[in-house]
Amino acid sequence: MTAIDAGSTVRLETATADAPKRRGLLFWVIRYLPAEIVGTAAMIVAGLAVTAWTDVPALIALAAIVGESLGFYAVLAITIYAEQSAVSANGRNAVVRTFMLLVAEFGPAELLDTLLVRPAALTLGVWLIPDPVWGLLAGKVVADIIFYAVAAGSFMITAKTGLRERRAKEQDS
């Protein structure tokens, strides 16, 4: 390794070590946008599908919540598994770490969101806005603001405590 290569390696290692401290808007967009797109599409499809059987805002909101959750977490499970497969000794450990990190990052936000904020916001949106698509989208925006405030805080805690980057050796002992 040449002196230039060694210097590049040190800078790269330093940049990687500092990465959890510097989370700009681009990081959050790249991290959550694919899950948001799939989750929103699933929310609209599920919410509209239920309107074929009922026009009760609470039932439309419930179907939309289930659809959005399935789409959103399917994408995030794949994303986190890809991150964790690089720091896990085997596939089983990556799956366990993925589940643990999903719960750590989204558990507190999801409890507040699923039990209180999202049902109220989506129901209110469908009730106030006659078009169910626009009502669901309006409620989603309100709920997402609160959800991401809590989830981003949880992500930063898992990153600052080293929970995301621990090597498999540390986890297996």
N, C-alpha and C positions, 0 to 999 in steps of 0.2 A: 504494500500500500504506500503510495507516495504521500508527501506532506500535504498536498492539496486534498487528496482523498481523505486523509485523516481529519483534516479541518472540516471538510464537508460532512463527514460522519458525525463529528462532535456537534456541528450546527444542527444537523438533522435530529440527533438524539435530544438536543436541548429543545428544539422546536416541538418534538413529539411530547416531551415531558411537560412543556408549558401549555400544550393544546387544551387540556381541561380548563385552564384559567381564562382562556380567551375564546368566548363563544359569541360570535357576531350573528347578525340577522341571517346571513347566508347559510351558516351552519344549521340554524333552526329550520329554515325553509327546505334545505336539502334533506334534513332528517325527517320532517313531518309531512311535507307536501304530497309525496306519493300515497301515504296512508290516508291523508285527507281527501285526495281525489277519489280513491277507491271507496272510502267510507261514505263520502257524500253521494256518490252514484248509487251505492247500495241503499242509503237512506231514502233517496228519492224513489227508487224502484219499489222498495218495501212499503213506503208510505202510500204511494199511488196504487199499488196492488190492493191494499186494504180498502181504498175508496170504492172499489168495485162492490164491496159487501156492506160498507157502513160509511156514514158521514160524521161519526162521533169523533170529535177532535182528540180525545184521550186515547182512543184505539189507534187512530192514525199515527199519533205521536209514539205510542208504544211499538208499533211495527217499525217505524222509522228508526227508533233507538236500537232495536235488535239488529236491523239491517246495517246500520252505521257501525255498530260495535263489531260485528262479524267482519266487515270489510276492512275497517281500520286496524284491528288487531291481527288479522291475517298478514297484512303487509308488514306491520311492525315486528311480528314474530320472525318473519323471514329476515328482516333487516338486522335484528339483534342476534339471531342465530349466526348470520354471516360474520358479524363482529366477534362473537364469542368463539366461533370455531377456530379463529386464529390464536386464541389464548387458552384453549382447552386441550387437555391431553387426548380426548377422544370425543366421538359424537354424542355419547350419553352425557358426558360432563357439559358439553355445549348446550344440549337441550335443557338440562337442569339449570345452568347459569342463565339461559334465555328466559325461562319461566321466572326465576328469582328476580332478574332485572326488570321484566315486565311488571311484576308485582311492586317492586321497589319504586320504579319510575312512575307508574300509573295508578297504583293502588289507592293512595290518598285522594288523588284527583278524581278517580273513577267512582269512589264511594260518594263523594259530594255531588259529583255530576249525575250519576245514575239514580241516586235516591232523591235528589232534590232539584238541582238546577235544570238539567236537560228536560225532564218530563214537564216541568212548569214552563220553560221557555218554548218548547215545541208546541205544547198544548195551547199556550197563549198565542203563539204565532199563527197556528191553524185557525184559532177562534177569531182573531182580529183581522186576518187577511183572508179574503174569500177564496183565493186561488191556493190550493194546498201546497203546491210547489214553492211558491213565494213565502207562504206561512212557515213551512218547514225550514227553508233557507234562512229566514229572519231569526227564527228561534235558535237555529244552529249557530249562527254568528254570535249571538249573546252568550249561549252556553259555552262555546269554544273559547271565548276570551277568559272566562273564569277557569275553565279546564286547563288551558295552557299556562296560566299563571302558576297554578299548583304543580302541574307536571314538569314544567321547566325547572322549578325549584327542586323537585325531587330528583331530576336528572343531575343537576349540579351537585347535589349531596352525594349521589352514587359515584360521580366522577371525582369529586374532591376527596372522598374517603378511599379511593383506589379500588372500589368494588368492581368497576368495569374493566380495569386493565390488569388485574392480578393474574399472574401466570398460573398455569395448571398445577405446577409443583406446590405452590402455596395452598391451593384449594384442596389438593388431594391429601395433604398431610394432616 
